[in-house]
Amino acid sequence: MSISDFAGEYQTKMFSGKGLDFSETDPEFNEFFSNFAFDEVVNNDDLDDKTRFMAILAALLGCQGAEAFKARLIFSERE
């Protein structure tokens, strides 16, 4: 199995190709995670990217993930 084209493109779009790459430490996990998070989940709803991003930020705040919220918000401002 390999990372789907859609998953690779979406991950690059959302994270500018930085960050979530486990290909060196655990390539099998990297394939499963990337295909699930950046292909199956994204294609399982009708949300546009902006709405999905707002839902992610809301979920991070709701689960008291303040540090992850700040990191994602700061990262998105640089894009």
All heavy atoms as an XYZ file, in Angstrom:
628
protein
N       0.851     -1.172      0.000
C       0.000      0.000      0.000
C       0.895      1.233      0.000
O       1.980      1.222      0.536
C      -0.899      0.001      1.237
C      -1.695      1.263      1.305
S      -2.821      1.619      2.671
C      -2.584      0.458      3.915
N       0.401      2.293     -0.593
C       1.130      3.549     -0.564
C       0.143      4.679     -0.295
O      -1.065      4.483     -0.335
C       1.864      3.778     -1.877
O       0.932      3.893     -2.932
N       0.672      5.853     -0.054
C      -0.175      7.013      0.208
C      -0.883      7.391     -1.089
O      -0.247      7.513     -2.136
C       0.665      8.184      0.740
C       1.270      7.815      2.097
C      -0.166      9.452      0.853
C       2.237      8.824      2.643
N      -2.190      7.591     -1.011
C      -2.950      7.943     -2.211
C      -2.545      9.331     -2.695
O      -2.060     10.163     -1.920
C      -4.456      7.898     -1.930
O      -4.832      8.936     -1.061
N      -2.756      9.582     -3.962
C      -2.436     10.891     -4.528
C      -3.205     11.995     -3.826
O      -2.657     13.048     -3.504
C      -2.745     10.918     -6.030
C      -1.826     10.022     -6.836
O      -0.707      9.728     -6.353
O      -2.224      9.614     -7.938
N      -4.499     11.754     -3.580
C      -5.330     12.764     -2.923
C      -4.800     13.062     -1.522
O      -4.698     14.218     -1.127
C      -6.792     12.314     -2.845
C      -7.702     13.386     -2.321
C      -8.272     14.297     -3.183
C      -7.962     13.496     -0.959
C      -9.092     15.310     -2.701
C      -8.786     14.500     -0.470
C      -9.353     15.411     -1.341
N      -4.443     12.024     -0.767
C      -3.931     12.213      0.595
C      -2.647     13.027      0.576
O      -2.465     13.934      1.390
C      -3.693     10.869      1.276
N      -1.755     12.724     -0.335
C      -0.499     13.463     -0.429
C      -0.718     14.922     -0.775
O      -0.113     15.820     -0.171
N      -1.605     15.181     -1.734
C      -1.899     16.559     -2.136
C      -2.584     17.336     -1.016
O      -2.257     18.499     -0.762
C      -2.783     16.556     -3.382
C      -2.071     16.074     -4.621
C      -3.017     15.843     -5.786
O      -4.194     16.269     -5.705
O      -2.587     15.223     -6.766
N      -3.536     16.713     -0.337
C      -4.260     17.396      0.733
C      -3.345     17.683      1.923
O      -3.390     18.752      2.514
C      -5.476     16.578      1.179
C      -6.438     17.382      2.012
C      -7.335     18.245      1.405
C      -6.439     17.308      3.395
C      -8.216     19.007      2.150
C      -7.310     18.061      4.150
C      -8.200     18.912      3.527
O      -9.053     19.672      4.282
N      -2.487     16.740      2.267
C      -1.548     16.949      3.371
C      -0.602     18.091      3.049
O      -0.336     18.940      3.904
C      -0.763     15.673      3.652
C       0.147     15.777      4.848
C       0.809     14.450      5.196
O       0.695     13.476      4.474
N       1.497     14.420      6.296
N      -0.112     18.163      1.823
C       0.762     19.255      1.416
C       0.014     20.582      1.468
O       0.553     21.589      1.935
C       1.303     19.009     -0.008
O       2.036     17.785     -0.004
C       2.197     20.138     -0.462
N      -1.235     20.572      1.030
C      -2.056     21.783      1.043
C      -2.273     22.294      2.462
O      -2.147     23.480      2.737
C      -3.399     21.489      0.377
C      -4.377     22.617      0.390
C      -5.674     22.182     -0.276
C      -6.745     23.205     -0.187
N      -7.993     22.750     -0.793
N      -2.609     21.393      3.384
C      -2.935     21.800      4.745
C      -1.712     22.085      5.614
O      -1.767     22.890      6.525
C      -3.801     20.733      5.425
C      -5.158     20.556      4.788
S      -6.153     22.062      4.755
C      -6.567     22.228      6.469
N      -0.609     21.422      5.342
C       0.561     21.548      6.201
C       1.807     21.985      5.447
O       2.915     21.873      5.965
C       0.848     20.221      6.920
C      -0.257     19.823      7.839
C      -1.202     18.892      7.438
C      -0.376     20.383      9.087
C      -2.240     18.525      8.275
C      -1.406     20.033      9.937
C      -2.340     19.099      9.526
N       1.651     22.460      4.240
C       2.762     22.924      3.403
C       3.881     21.897      3.317
O       5.056     22.244      3.259
C       3.301     24.247      3.932
O       2.300     25.227      3.913
N       3.532     20.628      3.375
C       4.525     19.569      3.252
C       5.401     19.393      4.471
O       6.371     18.660      4.444
N       5.066     20.044      5.587
C       5.879     19.955      6.800
C       5.099     19.229      7.884
O       3.895     19.216      7.899
C       6.222     21.354      7.307
C       6.937     22.203      6.305
C       7.066     23.602      6.817
C       7.446     24.534      5.686
N       7.221     25.907      5.987
N       5.811     18.683      8.817
C       5.120     18.153      9.982
C       4.860     16.677      9.952
O       5.745     15.891     10.150
N       3.708     16.255      9.635
C       3.210     14.923      9.891
C       3.825     13.822      9.035
O       3.120     13.024      8.454
C       1.697     14.921      9.708
C       0.956     15.910     10.566
C      -0.475     16.030     10.104
C       1.027     15.512     12.015
N       5.125     13.731      8.975
C       5.774     12.719      8.154
C       6.494     11.717      9.048
O       7.501     12.024      9.653
C       6.751     13.367      7.184
C       7.353     12.369      6.221
O       6.842     11.238      6.131
O       8.325     12.729      5.548
N       5.931     10.510      9.120
C       6.526      9.440      9.910
C       7.182      8.410      9.007
O       7.451      7.293      9.417
C       5.445      8.743     10.752
C       4.725      9.656     11.693
C       3.445     10.090     11.411
C       5.340     10.073     12.857
C       2.777     10.933     12.285
C       4.670     10.916     13.737
C       3.390     11.348     13.439
N       7.439      8.775      7.761
C       7.911      7.800      6.777
C       9.265      7.193      7.131
O       9.540      6.053      6.777
C       7.956      8.410      5.379
O       8.799      9.528      5.350
N      10.104      7.930      7.836
C      11.409      7.377      8.205
C      11.323      6.477      9.436
O      11.971      5.446      9.490
C      12.408      8.505      8.454
C      12.804      9.228      7.188
C      13.858     10.282      7.429
O      14.628     10.150      8.401
O      13.914     11.231      6.643
N      10.528      6.882     10.423
C      10.463      6.114     11.670
C       9.476      4.960     11.620
O       9.699      3.934     12.240
C      10.112      7.031     12.856
O       8.875      7.693     12.569
C      11.208      8.052     13.099
N       8.359      5.127     10.885
C       7.343      4.075     10.798
C       6.573      4.221      9.489
O       5.467      4.768      9.459
C       6.404      4.150     11.990
C       5.547      2.908     12.154
O       5.437      2.134     11.179
O       4.995      2.706     13.243
N       7.139      3.748      8.386
C       6.510      3.950      7.078
C       5.123      3.323      6.951
O       4.245      3.886      6.296
C       7.490      3.325      6.088
C       8.445      2.539      6.896
C       8.402      3.044      8.300
N       4.888      2.188      7.582
C       3.572      1.557      7.486
C       2.513      2.422      8.183
O       1.429      2.655      7.645
C       3.600      0.160      8.100
C       2.297     -0.583      7.917
C       2.346     -2.002      8.467
O       3.278     -2.335      9.230
O       1.442     -2.772      8.132
N       2.826      2.911      9.386
C       1.900      3.801     10.091
C       1.665      5.068      9.274
O       0.538      5.555      9.186
C       2.438      4.162     11.479
C       1.614      5.212     12.168
C       0.405      4.886     12.746
C       2.045      6.523     12.222
C      -0.371      5.848     13.368
C       1.282      7.503     12.847
C       0.068      7.156     13.422
N       2.710      5.613      8.680
C       2.598      6.828      7.880
C       1.593      6.638      6.745
O       0.767      7.521      6.489
C       3.966      7.225      7.322
C       3.938      8.575      6.652
O       3.582      9.568      7.258
N       4.299      8.602      5.384
N       1.640      5.499      6.079
C       0.704      5.226      4.993
C      -0.724      5.130      5.502
O      -1.637      5.758      4.948
C       1.083      3.940      4.278
C       2.351      4.042      3.475
C       2.783      2.710      2.894
O       2.004      1.723      2.972
O       3.901      2.641      2.364
N      -0.937      4.345      6.559
C      -2.284      4.201      7.115
C      -2.832      5.536      7.601
O      -3.963      5.908      7.301
C      -2.300      3.185      8.268
C      -2.241      1.759      7.834
C      -1.221      0.943      8.271
C      -3.196      1.220      6.986
C      -1.148     -0.381      7.877
C      -3.139     -0.106      6.580
C      -2.101     -0.905      7.025
N      -2.028      6.271      8.364
C      -2.475      7.542      8.926
C      -2.768      8.563      7.828
O      -3.812      9.218      7.841
C      -1.423      8.095      9.895
C      -1.816      9.421     10.484
C      -2.701      9.488     11.542
C      -1.320     10.600      9.964
C      -3.084     10.704     12.080
C      -1.688     11.828     10.487
C      -2.573     11.872     11.549
N      -1.863      8.703      6.884
C      -2.046      9.695      5.818
C      -3.275      9.392      4.983
O      -4.069     10.292      4.687
C      -0.802      9.757      4.934
O       0.286     10.259      5.665
N      -3.453      8.148      4.598
C      -4.622      7.790      3.794
C      -5.919      7.974      4.569
O      -6.925      8.408      4.010
C      -4.512      6.360      3.269
C      -3.504      6.244      2.153
O      -3.256      7.192      1.425
N      -2.905      5.082      2.026
N      -5.903      7.665      5.855
C      -7.108      7.838      6.666
C      -7.408      9.317      6.884
O      -8.491      9.808      6.550
C      -6.970      7.130      8.010
C      -8.140      7.373      8.927
C      -9.364      6.772      8.681
C      -8.019      8.216     10.009
C     -10.454      7.011      9.503
C      -9.106      8.458     10.840
C     -10.323      7.852     10.587
N      -6.444     10.052      7.432
C      -6.680     11.444      7.824
C      -6.841     12.395      6.648
O      -7.628     13.342      6.715
C      -5.539     11.925      8.722
N      -6.113     12.160      5.577
C      -6.094     13.129      4.490
C      -6.796     12.672      3.222
O      -6.761     13.360      2.216
C      -4.644     13.522      4.179
C      -3.945     14.098      5.367
C      -2.902     13.412      5.969
C      -4.351     15.296      5.917
C      -2.267     13.918      7.077
C      -3.727     15.818      7.023
C      -2.681     15.137      7.615
N      -7.437     11.513      3.273
C      -8.208     11.054      2.122
C      -9.584     10.570      2.582
O     -10.597     11.172      2.260
C      -7.462      9.938      1.385
C      -8.097      9.590      0.045
O      -9.195     10.099     -0.260
O      -7.504      8.804     -0.707
N      -9.635      9.510      3.393
C     -10.919      8.941      3.796
C     -11.766      9.931      4.594
O     -12.954     10.107      4.312
C     -10.694      7.671      4.610
C     -10.109      6.535      3.793
C      -9.805      5.310      4.637
O     -10.542      5.057      5.606
O      -8.825      4.615      4.318
N     -11.192     10.578      5.587
C     -11.953     11.513      6.419
C     -12.399     12.722      5.599
O     -13.553     13.136      5.649
C     -11.122     11.971      7.642
C     -11.803     13.109      8.379
C     -10.875     10.801      8.579
N     -11.491     13.295      4.836
C     -11.783     14.490      4.051
C     -12.865     14.226      3.010
O     -13.704     15.084      2.750
C     -10.492     15.002      3.375
C     -10.780     16.133      2.424
C      -9.494     15.429      4.434
N     -12.869     13.035      2.434
C     -13.845     12.719      1.392
C     -15.120     12.101      1.940
O     -15.971     11.657      1.170
C     -13.210     11.774      0.362
C     -12.221     12.501     -0.495
O     -12.509     13.576     -0.989
N     -11.042     11.930     -0.665
N     -15.289     12.106      3.260
C     -16.463     11.495      3.864
C     -17.506     12.522      4.287
O     -18.479     12.182      4.931
C     -16.032     10.649      5.073
C     -17.105      9.683      5.509
O     -17.891      9.225      4.707
N     -17.137      9.396      6.794
N     -17.301     13.778      3.957
C     -18.275     14.806      4.313
C     -18.355     15.841      3.203
O     -17.654     15.752      2.205
C     -17.915     15.472      5.650
C     -16.564     16.164      5.623
O     -16.187     16.731      4.584
O     -15.868     16.149      6.649
N     -19.226     16.811      3.393
C     -19.419     17.855      2.388
C     -18.844     19.193      2.829
O     -19.224     20.234      2.307
C     -20.914     18.023      2.091
C     -21.510     16.789      1.455
O     -20.771     16.069      0.768
O     -22.711     16.544      1.652
N     -17.942     19.185      3.797
C     -17.379     20.435      4.307
C     -16.319     20.988      3.368
O     -15.509     20.246      2.814
C     -16.738     20.211      5.675
C     -17.640     19.737      6.805
C     -16.814     19.480      8.058
C     -18.720     20.753      7.084
N     -16.319     22.307      3.230
C     -15.230     22.929      2.489
C     -14.039     23.071      3.449
O     -14.170     22.853      4.656
C     -15.664     24.303      1.945
C     -16.098     25.248      3.051
O     -15.220     25.918      3.628
O     -17.312     25.306      3.330
N     -12.885     23.410      2.937
C     -11.673     23.451      3.760
C     -11.770     24.445      4.916
O     -11.323     24.171      6.024
C     -10.451     23.776      2.898
C     -10.083     22.650      1.965
O     -10.481     21.489      2.230
O      -9.387     22.917      0.965
N     -12.372     25.603      4.667
C     -12.487     26.619      5.718
C     -13.362     26.115      6.871
O     -12.992     26.248      8.037
C     -13.068     27.910      5.144
C     -13.173     29.019      6.147
C     -13.714     30.285      5.524
C     -13.862     31.373      6.566
N     -14.386     32.613      5.987
N     -14.493     25.519      6.552
C     -15.389     25.000      7.579
C     -14.739     23.856      8.338
O     -14.830     23.779      9.566
C     -16.711     24.533      6.945
O     -17.284     25.625      6.215
C     -17.687     24.042      7.992
N     -14.037     22.972      7.620
C     -13.335     21.861      8.263
C     -12.268     22.391      9.229
O     -12.117     21.923     10.344
C     -12.699     20.939      7.232
C     -12.010     19.735      7.850
C     -11.441     18.779      6.821
N     -12.510     18.184      6.027
C     -12.776     18.514      4.767
N     -12.044     19.395      4.136
N     -13.773     17.933      4.137
N     -11.526     23.418      8.804
C     -10.494     23.998      9.648
C     -11.102     24.605     10.919
O     -10.571     24.436     12.012
C      -9.703     25.060      8.863
C      -8.556     25.639      9.618
C      -7.431     24.876      9.881
C      -8.592     26.944     10.063
C      -6.362     25.403     10.581
C      -7.527     27.483     10.761
C      -6.413     26.709     11.021
N     -12.233     25.294     10.782
C     -12.907     25.870     11.942
C     -13.386     24.771     12.895
O     -13.303     24.910     14.113
C     -14.092     26.744     11.501
C     -13.675     27.977     10.715
S     -12.634     29.095     11.666
C     -13.814     29.741     12.807
N     -13.866     23.656     12.342
C     -14.308     22.535     13.176
C     -13.125     21.923     13.926
O     -13.245     21.555     15.104
C     -14.996     21.473     12.325
N     -11.988     21.823     13.259
C     -10.787     21.305     13.924
C     -10.373     22.216     15.061
O     -10.078     21.753     16.173
C      -9.630     21.141     12.907
C      -9.950     20.007     11.934
C      -8.302     20.898     13.611
C      -9.028     19.954     10.722
N     -10.361     23.519     14.823
C     -10.003     24.468     15.892
C     -10.990     24.394     17.051
O     -10.585     24.409     18.219
C      -9.940     25.893     15.340
C      -8.803     26.192     14.372
C      -8.916     27.627     13.854
C      -7.447     25.968     15.019
N     -12.284     24.280     16.742
C     -13.293     24.174     17.798
C     -13.102     22.902     18.609
O     -13.208     22.916     19.843
C     -14.696     24.203     17.185
N     -12.795     21.805     17.939
C     -12.572     20.540     18.646
C     -11.340     20.628     19.541
O     -11.349     20.112     20.671
C     -12.410     19.397     17.647
N     -10.297     21.284     19.067
C      -9.088     21.438     19.890
C      -9.377     22.262     21.148
O      -8.888     21.938     22.226
C      -7.966     22.083     19.072
C      -7.352     21.198     17.995
C      -6.399     22.009     17.126
C      -6.639     20.007     18.624
N     -10.165     23.297     21.012
C     -10.543     24.086     22.192
C     -11.441     23.284     23.120
O     -11.291     23.322     24.337
C     -11.249     25.373     21.780
C     -10.363     26.464     21.200
C     -11.211     27.657     20.778
C      -9.307     26.899     22.200
N     -12.372     22.541     22.541
C     -13.319     21.754     23.331
C     -12.665     20.652     24.139
O     -13.157     20.278     25.199
N     -11.561     20.127     23.644
C     -10.886     19.050     24.378
C      -9.702     19.587     25.188
O      -8.844     18.821     25.612
C     -10.428     17.947     23.426
S      -9.033     18.394     22.392
N      -9.684     20.888     25.387
C      -8.643     21.573     26.159
C      -7.256     21.397     25.526
O      -6.247     21.327     26.219
C      -8.644     21.107     27.608
C      -9.944     21.408     28.308
C      -9.964     20.957     29.750
O      -8.978     20.461     30.270
N     -11.088     21.142     30.397
N      -7.225     21.372     24.219
C      -5.960     21.254     23.492
C      -5.433     22.623     23.120
O      -5.179     22.900     21.948
N      -5.274     23.486     24.116
C      -4.868     24.876     23.873
C      -3.534     24.977     23.146
O      -3.373     25.809     22.250
C      -4.815     25.650     25.185
N      -2.584     24.138     23.501
C      -1.274     24.194     22.844
C      -1.372     23.793     21.380
O      -0.773     24.424     20.514
C      -0.260     23.321     23.581
C       0.104     23.844     24.963
C       0.692     25.249     24.924
O       1.551     25.524     24.056
O       0.289     26.082     25.748
N      -2.124     22.751     21.095
C      -2.311     22.320     19.704
C      -3.093     23.376     18.928
O      -2.808     23.637     17.756
C      -3.036     20.982     19.654
N      -4.074     24.006     19.581
C      -4.842     25.083     18.963
C      -3.908     26.227     18.570
O      -3.936     26.705     17.436
C      -5.916     25.581     19.934
C      -6.674     26.787     19.449
C      -7.776     26.634     18.628
C      -6.288     28.062     19.826
C      -8.481     27.734     18.173
C      -6.987     29.174     19.369
C      -8.086     29.007     18.545
N      -3.078     26.663     19.513
C      -2.138     27.754     19.237
C      -1.172     27.390     18.117
O      -0.915     28.203     17.218
C      -1.335     28.102     20.492
C      -2.136     28.783     21.563
C      -1.240     29.011     22.782
C      -2.056     29.398     23.982
N      -1.231     29.492     25.205
N      -0.649     26.188     18.161
C       0.313     25.763     17.144
C      -0.331     25.752     15.763
O       0.263     26.225     14.787
C       0.860     24.383     17.481
N      -1.537     25.238     15.652
C      -2.211     25.172     14.354
C      -2.603     26.556     13.866
O      -2.498     26.866     12.689
C      -3.434     24.259     14.442
C      -4.096     24.019     13.136
C      -3.139     23.314     12.166
N      -3.646     23.427     10.827
C      -2.923     23.732      9.757
N      -1.642     23.936      9.875
N      -3.467     23.830      8.585
N      -3.039     27.403     14.791
C      -3.439     28.761     14.428
C      -2.232     29.565     13.957
O      -2.287     30.239     12.929
C      -4.108     29.442     15.622
C      -4.890     30.704     15.339
C      -6.013     30.424     14.353
C      -5.458     31.260     16.623
N      -1.129     29.473     14.676
C       0.090     30.188     14.295
C       0.609     29.665     12.954
O       1.000     30.422     12.090
C       1.170     30.067     15.388
C       0.732     30.887     16.623
C       2.526     30.524     14.890
C       1.577     30.629     17.839
N       0.585     28.343     12.773
C       1.042     27.746     11.515
C       0.207     28.243     10.358
O       0.724     28.556      9.286
C       0.995     26.213     11.614
C       1.509     25.526     10.391
C       2.866     25.426     10.167
C       0.630     24.999      9.475
C       3.347     24.799      9.023
C       1.102     24.367      8.335
C       2.458     24.280      8.106
N      -1.114     28.354     10.543
C      -1.988     28.773      9.454
C      -1.796     30.242      9.104
O      -1.996     30.644      7.972
C      -3.450     28.505      9.799
O      -3.881     29.365     10.832
N      -1.386     31.065     10.066
C      -1.145     32.471      9.800
C       0.077     32.670      8.913
O       0.170     33.632      8.174
C      -0.959     33.246     11.104
C      -2.248     33.404     11.882
C      -2.038     34.089     13.220
O      -0.880     34.286     13.630
O      -3.033     34.430     13.854
N       1.034     31.748      8.987
C       2.242     31.856      8.182
C       2.013     31.453      6.731
O       2.797     31.765      5.878
C       3.336     30.956      8.766
C       3.905     31.510     10.041
C       5.104     30.702     10.418
N       4.833     30.115     11.717
C       5.441     29.075     12.210
N       6.353     28.466     11.514
N       5.149     28.606     13.397
N       0.946     30.719      6.477
C       0.686     30.230      5.115
C       0.193     31.318      4.216
O      -0.371     32.258      4.520
C      -0.323     29.076      5.159
C       0.231     27.897      5.870
C      -0.774     26.758      5.993
O      -1.975     26.964      5.789
O      -0.356     25.655      6.283
